[in-house]
Amino acid sequence: MVGPIDPKIPNSGATRRAAVGLILGAPLLGACAGVQSALTNPFASNGGDKPAGPAQQPQAVGTGQVKVGLILPLSASGNAGVAAQSMKNAAEMALAEFQNPNIQLLIKDDNGTAQGAQQGTQQALDEGAEIILGPLFALSVPAAAQLTRTRGIPMIAFSTDSSVAGRGVYLLSFLPESDVVRIIDYAGSTGKRSYAALLPDNAYGSVVEAAFKQEVARKGGRVVVFEKYGADRSGPVRNVAQALGSADALFLADDGDTVVGVADALTTAGANLKRVQLLGTGLWDSPRVFNSATMHGGLYAAPDPSGFRAFSGRYSSKYGAQPVRTATLAYDAVALVAALARTQGGQRFSADVLTNPSGFAGIDGLFRFRSDGTNQRGLAVMRVASGGGQPVAGSPKSFGA
C-alpha cells in the first residue's frame, strides 16, 4: 500500500516515481540497473594499485545538511571513466528530480584504484559524510570499508562481487545470485525438474554454480549433467550434448557473445536445443543473443526494461547522450538516501532502516538489503526474441514472507 506522497512532487510519470512515499514502510524511489556491457565481467576490478593520480578539486553538489560521499573512478582510463561520468550525471539528476532534498553530495574521484578509493573516502568522512555511496570496483570496496567501519558509517557500494559485502557494507547492484534464483524459481513453477548446466570456469561461473545447485535442490529438482568450460570447451560441450536427452531445461550463463557460441557448439555436437527450455541470466540481455535463432525462446531473469527506457529518455534530454547501464545505480543510491533523510529522522542510515524487510522500490523493480550486505531483487522473466527481450513474467510488487 502506497503511503503519503510529498505534495511538492508532481503527480506524473517517472518523476512521480522519484517522490517520497512509503511502500510497506519503505521509501519509494526511482531507477536501478544492471551492468554496462563494458563491465560485463561482474568481478571487474581496478587492475591493482596504480598511482592514485593528482588530487582532484573538491566538488560538492547540493546545499543540504545531510552530507553524502560519492566515490567514483572519474579519472580512470577507458570504459571505467566513461561509466563513472555517467553515474555522476545520474546522481546529480536524482538530486534535481527529488526536488530540494536535504542532501549535499561530496563527490570524490578514486581514479579506479583501491588507494584512491581510500583517500576519497577519508576526505568525505573528514568533511562530515554520514554515508558513503560507492566505490564501483570490487578491490576498492574493502579498502574504503576499513575507514567507514572504524567510524561506524554505512557504505552502499556498486560492485557485483558479493564477497565484498558485509557488516555495514551494502551492495546496490544486480548480483548474479538474484538472476539464478529468479529463473530457476520460474522454471520450477512451470514444471521443470531435470536440469543440465554448462557454465564458464571463472569467478562468475563459480558464483552462479553455487546459486544454481542450491536453488534447484530447494525447488525439488535434480541436476542430470553439469559441466564447466575454459578456453577449450569441446569436452564439456560433448558431455552435455550426450546427456541432454534426460533434461527438460538447460542453464547457460555467460556473456552474449560466448553464450551464443556455446549454444551453437552444442547444436553442432548433436544436441536438439528445441527439446529443452534454455535458461540464463541477465548477461543474455545482448543484441548478439537476440539475433541468434538458436537462442530464440530462451528465458532469462532481468529487470523489466521499461524502467531503464524511461530513465534513459530523461537522462538523454538532460545531458544529450545515452547513459551507461550502471548509471541508474548511482541514481537509485542518491534517491534512496534523499528519501531516508526526509522520512527517517536521526535513524535515517541505521542498519534497521537500510535492511527494512519490505525493501525499496526502484524503476527496475524491488530491492532490499540483507543484513550480510548482499541484496535481493524483484526481477522479471524475459524471453529471447528477434526484437529483444519480451516479458513473460513481471517483477513482483512486494517481497513474500
C-alpha positions as CSV (number, residue, x, y, z in Angstrom):
1,M,0.0,0.0,0.0
2,V,1.4,3.4,-1.0
3,G,1.6,6.0,1.7
4,P,1.5,9.7,1.5
5,I,3.4,11.3,-1.4
6,D,5.3,14.6,-0.9
7,P,3.0,17.3,-2.2
8,K,5.9,19.1,-3.9
9,I,6.5,16.2,-6.3
10,P,4.3,16.4,-9.5
11,N,1.9,13.6,-9.8
12,S,3.2,12.4,-13.2
13,G,5.1,9.5,-14.8
14,A,8.7,8.8,-13.9
15,T,9.1,12.0,-11.8
16,R,6.3,10.8,-9.6
17,R,8.2,7.5,-9.0
18,A,11.1,9.5,-7.6
19,A,8.9,11.1,-5.0
20,V,9.0,10.3,-1.3
21,G,6.4,7.8,-0.3
22,L,6.1,4.6,1.6
23,I,5.7,1.1,0.2
24,L,5.0,-1.3,3.0
25,G,7.1,1.1,5.2
26,A,9.9,1.5,2.7
27,P,10.8,4.7,0.8
28,L,9.8,4.9,-2.9
29,L,12.4,6.0,-5.3
30,G,13.3,5.7,-8.9
31,A,15.7,3.5,-11.1
32,C,18.1,0.7,-10.6
33,A,20.3,-1.1,-13.1
34,G,22.5,-3.9,-14.1
35,V,26.0,-3.8,-15.5
36,Q,27.1,-1.9,-18.6
37,S,28.3,-4.1,-21.4
38,A,31.8,-2.7,-21.0
39,L,31.8,-4.0,-17.4
40,T,30.2,-7.3,-18.3
41,N,32.5,-9.3,-16.0
42,P,30.7,-8.7,-12.7
43,F,34.0,-9.1,-10.9
44,A,35.8,-6.4,-12.9
45,S,38.4,-4.8,-10.7
46,N,40.6,-1.8,-10.7
47,G,43.6,-3.6,-12.0
48,G,45.7,-3.1,-8.9
49,D,47.1,-0.1,-7.1
50,K,48.3,2.1,-9.8
51,P,49.1,5.7,-8.7
52,A,46.0,7.5,-7.5
53,G,46.8,10.4,-9.7
54,P,46.7,14.2,-8.9
55,A,44.4,15.3,-6.2
56,Q,41.0,16.3,-7.5
57,Q,39.4,19.6,-6.7
58,P,36.7,19.2,-4.0
59,Q,33.3,19.0,-5.6
60,A,30.0,19.3,-3.7
61,V,26.5,19.3,-5.2
62,G,23.5,20.5,-3.3
63,T,23.3,22.6,-0.2
64,G,21.5,20.2,2.2
65,Q,22.6,19.5,5.8
66,V,23.0,15.7,5.3
67,K,26.4,15.1,3.7
68,V,26.8,12.0,1.5
69,G,30.1,10.8,0.0
70,L,30.0,9.6,-3.6
71,I,33.2,7.7,-4.7
72,L,33.6,7.1,-8.4
73,P,36.6,6.4,-10.8
74,L,36.1,9.6,-12.7
75,S,39.7,9.9,-13.9
76,A,40.2,6.2,-14.7
77,S,41.0,5.4,-18.2
78,G,38.7,3.7,-20.7
79,N,35.3,2.4,-20.0
80,A,35.6,2.9,-16.3
81,G,35.9,6.6,-16.6
82,V,33.1,6.8,-19.1
83,A,30.8,4.8,-16.7
84,A,31.8,7.0,-13.7
85,Q,31.0,10.2,-15.5
86,S,27.6,8.8,-16.5
87,M,26.9,7.7,-12.9
88,K,27.9,11.1,-11.6
89,N,25.4,12.7,-14.0
90,A,22.7,10.3,-12.8
91,A,23.5,11.1,-9.2
92,E,23.1,14.9,-9.9
93,M,19.9,14.1,-11.9
94,A,18.4,12.3,-8.9
95,L,19.0,15.3,-6.7
96,A,17.3,17.6,-9.3
97,E,14.3,15.2,-9.7
98,F,13.9,14.7,-6.0
99,Q,13.3,18.5,-5.6
100,N,15.0,20.2,-2.8
101,P,16.3,17.2,-0.8
102,N,18.3,17.9,2.4
103,I,21.4,16.4,0.8
104,Q,24.8,17.6,-0.1
105,L,26.8,15.2,-2.3
106,L,30.6,15.2,-1.7
107,I,31.9,13.8,-5.0
108,K,35.3,12.2,-4.9
109,D,37.4,10.7,-7.7
110,D,39.2,7.5,-6.8
111,N,40.9,7.1,-10.2
112,G,39.8,3.5,-10.3
113,T,42.2,2.3,-7.6
114,A,41.9,0.9,-4.0
115,Q,44.3,3.6,-2.8
116,G,42.3,6.3,-4.5
117,A,39.0,5.0,-3.0
118,Q,40.5,5.0,0.5
119,Q,41.8,8.6,0.0
120,G,38.4,9.8,-1.3
121,T,36.5,8.1,1.5
122,Q,38.8,9.6,4.1
123,Q,38.2,13.1,2.6
124,A,34.4,12.6,2.6
125,L,34.4,11.3,6.1
126,D,36.5,14.2,7.3
127,E,34.0,16.6,5.6
128,G,31.2,15.1,7.6
129,A,29.7,12.4,5.3
130,E,27.0,10.3,7.1
131,I,27.0,7.6,4.4
132,I,29.3,6.6,1.5
133,L,28.0,5.7,-1.9
134,G,30.5,3.7,-4.0
135,P,33.1,2.6,-4.8
136,L,32.4,0.8,-8.1
137,F,35.2,-1.8,-8.2
138,A,35.4,-4.9,-6.0
139,L,39.0,-4.4,-5.0
140,S,38.3,-0.8,-3.9
141,V,35.4,-1.6,-1.6
142,P,37.4,-3.3,1.3
143,A,39.9,-0.5,1.3
144,A,37.2,2.1,1.7
145,A,35.3,-0.1,4.2
146,Q,38.2,-0.1,6.6
147,L,37.6,3.6,7.1
148,T,33.8,3.5,7.2
149,R,33.6,0.7,9.7
150,T,36.0,2.4,12.0
151,R,33.7,5.5,12.0
152,G,30.5,3.4,12.2
153,I,29.4,4.9,8.8
154,P,27.5,2.7,6.4
155,M,28.5,2.2,2.8
156,I,26.4,1.4,-0.3
157,A,28.8,0.1,-2.9
158,F,28.2,-0.6,-6.6
159,S,30.3,-3.8,-7.0
160,T,28.6,-7.0,-8.1
161,D,31.1,-9.2,-6.2
162,S,29.1,-10.4,-3.2
163,S,32.3,-11.4,-1.4
164,V,33.0,-7.7,-0.6
165,A,29.6,-7.2,1.2
166,G,29.5,-7.5,4.9
167,R,28.7,-5.6,8.1
168,G,27.9,-2.0,7.2
169,V,28.8,-2.6,3.6
170,Y,25.7,-3.0,1.3
171,L,25.7,-3.7,-2.4
172,L,23.3,-1.8,-4.6
173,S,23.9,-3.8,-7.8
174,F,22.5,-6.7,-9.7
175,L,24.1,-9.8,-8.1
176,P,24.3,-13.0,-10.3
177,E,22.7,-14.9,-7.5
178,S,19.4,-13.0,-7.9
179,D,19.3,-13.9,-11.6
180,V,19.7,-17.6,-10.8
181,V,17.1,-17.7,-8.1
182,R,14.5,-16.0,-10.2
183,I,15.0,-18.0,-13.4
184,I,15.2,-21.4,-11.6
185,D,12.2,-20.5,-9.4
186,Y,10.2,-19.6,-12.5
187,A,11.3,-22.8,-14.4
188,G,10.3,-24.9,-11.4
189,S,6.9,-23.2,-11.3
190,T,6.3,-24.3,-15.0
191,G,7.1,-27.9,-14.2
192,K,10.8,-28.1,-15.0
193,R,12.5,-30.7,-12.7
194,S,15.6,-32.0,-14.5
195,Y,18.4,-29.6,-15.3
196,A,21.5,-29.6,-17.3
197,A,24.1,-26.8,-16.9
198,L,27.1,-25.6,-18.8
199,L,29.0,-22.7,-17.2
200,P,32.3,-20.8,-17.6
201,D,35.1,-21.9,-15.4
202,N,35.8,-18.5,-13.8
203,A,34.7,-16.4,-10.8
204,Y,31.3,-15.6,-12.3
205,G,30.7,-19.2,-13.1
206,S,31.6,-20.3,-9.5
207,V,29.1,-17.9,-8.0
208,V,26.4,-18.9,-10.5
209,E,27.2,-22.6,-9.9
210,A,26.6,-22.4,-6.2
211,A,23.4,-20.5,-6.5
212,F,22.1,-22.8,-9.3
213,K,22.7,-26.0,-7.4
214,Q,21.2,-24.6,-4.2
215,E,18.1,-23.3,-5.9
216,V,17.5,-26.5,-7.9
217,A,17.7,-28.5,-4.7
218,R,15.4,-26.1,-2.9
219,K,12.8,-26.4,-5.7
220,G,12.9,-30.2,-5.6
221,G,14.7,-30.6,-8.9
222,R,17.8,-32.6,-9.9
223,V,20.9,-31.8,-11.9
224,V,21.4,-34.5,-14.5
225,V,24.6,-33.2,-16.0
226,F,26.8,-30.3,-15.0
227,E,30.0,-29.1,-16.8
228,K,32.3,-26.1,-16.7
229,Y,34.4,-24.9,-19.7
230,G,37.6,-23.0,-20.1
231,A,39.4,-22.0,-23.3
232,D,38.8,-25.4,-24.7
233,R,35.1,-26.2,-24.3
234,S,34.8,-29.2,-26.7
235,G,34.8,-31.9,-23.9
236,P,32.2,-30.2,-21.7
237,V,30.0,-29.4,-24.7
238,R,30.2,-33.0,-25.9
239,N,29.3,-34.4,-22.4
240,V,26.3,-32.1,-22.0
241,A,25.1,-32.8,-25.6
242,Q,25.2,-36.5,-24.9
243,A,23.2,-36.3,-21.6
244,L,20.8,-33.6,-22.6
245,G,18.1,-36.1,-23.5
246,S,17.3,-36.7,-19.8
247,A,16.9,-33.0,-19.0
248,D,14.0,-30.7,-19.6
249,A,15.9,-27.4,-19.0
250,L,19.5,-26.3,-19.9
251,F,21.1,-23.5,-17.9
252,L,23.7,-21.4,-19.7
253,A,25.3,-18.4,-18.0
254,D,27.8,-16.3,-19.9
255,D,28.1,-13.0,-21.8
256,G,26.2,-12.6,-25.0
257,D,29.0,-13.5,-27.5
258,T,30.2,-16.5,-25.6
259,V,26.8,-18.0,-24.7
260,V,25.7,-17.9,-28.4
261,G,29.0,-19.7,-29.3
262,V,28.3,-22.3,-26.6
263,A,24.7,-22.9,-27.9
264,D,25.9,-23.3,-31.5
265,A,28.6,-25.7,-30.3
266,L,26.0,-27.8,-28.6
267,T,23.9,-27.9,-31.7
268,T,27.0,-28.9,-33.8
269,A,27.6,-31.7,-31.2
270,G,24.2,-33.1,-31.8
271,A,22.1,-31.5,-29.1
272,N,18.5,-30.6,-30.0
273,L,18.1,-27.4,-28.1
274,K,14.4,-27.0,-29.2
275,R,13.6,-30.0,-26.9
276,V,14.7,-28.3,-23.7
277,Q,14.0,-24.9,-22.2
278,L,17.1,-22.7,-22.4
279,L,17.6,-20.7,-19.2
280,G,20.0,-17.9,-18.5
281,T,20.9,-14.7,-16.5
282,G,20.8,-11.0,-17.2
283,L,24.0,-11.3,-19.2
284,W,21.8,-12.6,-22.0
285,D,20.4,-9.0,-22.5
286,S,22.5,-8.6,-25.6
287,P,21.9,-7.9,-29.3
288,R,24.0,-11.0,-30.1
289,V,21.6,-13.2,-28.2
290,F,18.6,-11.6,-29.7
291,N,20.0,-12.1,-33.2
292,S,20.7,-15.8,-32.6
293,A,17.9,-18.1,-33.9
294,T,19.4,-20.8,-31.7
295,M,18.7,-18.8,-28.6
296,H,15.1,-17.7,-29.5
297,G,12.6,-18.9,-26.9
298,G,15.2,-19.0,-24.1
299,L,14.3,-17.4,-20.8
300,Y,16.4,-15.2,-18.6
301,A,16.0,-13.1,-15.5
302,A,16.5,-9.4,-15.7
303,P,14.9,-6.1,-14.6
304,D,11.9,-5.0,-16.6
305,P,13.5,-2.9,-19.4
306,S,10.7,-0.3,-19.3
307,G,12.2,1.3,-16.3
308,F,15.6,1.9,-17.9
309,R,14.0,3.2,-21.1
310,A,12.1,5.9,-19.1
311,F,15.3,6.8,-17.1
312,S,17.3,6.9,-20.3
313,G,14.9,9.2,-22.0
314,R,15.1,11.7,-19.2
315,Y,18.9,11.4,-19.0
316,S,19.3,12.0,-22.7
317,S,17.1,15.0,-22.6
318,K,19.2,16.5,-19.8
319,Y,22.7,15.5,-20.9
320,G,22.4,15.0,-24.7
321,A,23.8,11.4,-24.6
322,Q,22.7,7.9,-23.6
323,P,23.6,6.8,-20.1
324,V,25.6,3.6,-19.4
325,R,23.6,0.8,-17.8
326,T,25.3,1.3,-14.5
327,A,24.1,4.9,-14.3
328,T,20.9,4.1,-12.5
329,L,22.8,2.5,-9.6
330,A,24.0,6.0,-8.7
331,Y,20.6,7.5,-9.4
332,D,18.9,5.0,-7.1
333,A,21.5,5.3,-4.4
334,V,21.1,9.1,-4.2
335,A,17.3,8.9,-4.4
336,L,17.4,6.3,-1.5
337,V,19.5,8.4,0.8
338,A,17.4,11.5,0.0
339,A,14.2,9.6,0.8
340,L,15.6,8.3,4.0
341,A,16.9,11.7,5.1
342,R,13.5,13.1,4.5
343,T,11.5,10.4,6.3
344,Q,13.6,8.6,8.9
345,G,15.0,11.3,11.1
346,G,18.1,10.6,13.1
347,Q,18.0,6.9,12.3
348,R,18.0,7.5,8.6
349,F,21.0,5.4,7.8
350,S,20.9,2.9,10.6
351,A,21.1,-0.9,9.8
352,D,17.5,-1.4,10.8
353,V,16.3,1.2,8.3
354,L,18.6,0.1,5.5
355,T,17.6,-3.6,5.9
356,N,13.9,-2.9,6.1
357,P,12.4,-6.3,5.0
358,S,9.8,-4.6,2.8
359,G,12.6,-3.2,0.7
360,F,12.6,-0.3,-1.6
361,A,11.0,0.3,-5.0
362,G,13.1,1.4,-7.9
363,I,12.2,1.8,-11.6
364,D,13.7,-1.6,-12.3
365,G,11.7,-3.2,-9.5
366,L,12.0,-4.0,-5.8
367,F,15.3,-4.5,-4.0
368,R,16.2,-4.9,-0.3
369,F,19.5,-5.2,1.5
370,R,20.2,-8.2,3.6
371,S,22.0,-7.9,6.9
372,D,25.1,-9.5,5.4
373,G,25.3,-6.6,2.9
374,T,24.0,-8.6,-0.2
375,N,20.7,-7.8,-1.7
376,Q,17.6,-9.4,-3.2
377,R,15.9,-8.2,-6.3
378,G,12.5,-8.4,-7.7
379,L,13.2,-9.4,-11.4
380,A,11.2,-10.1,-14.4
381,V,11.5,-13.2,-16.6
382,M,12.2,-12.3,-20.2
383,R,12.0,-14.4,-23.4
384,V,14.6,-14.1,-26.2
385,A,13.1,-12.9,-29.4
386,S,14.5,-11.3,-32.6
387,G,13.4,-7.8,-31.5
388,G,14.8,-8.1,-28.0
389,G,13.6,-9.4,-24.7
390,Q,9.9,-9.9,-24.2
391,P,8.5,-10.1,-20.7
392,V,6.8,-13.4,-19.8
393,A,6.5,-12.9,-16.1
394,G,6.6,-9.5,-14.4
395,S,8.7,-8.4,-11.5
396,P,6.9,-8.9,-8.1
397,K,5.2,-6.0,-6.5
398,S,6.3,-7.0,-3.0
399,F,8.6,-9.4,-1.2
400,G,6.9,-12.5,0.1
401,A,7.1,-13.6,3.7
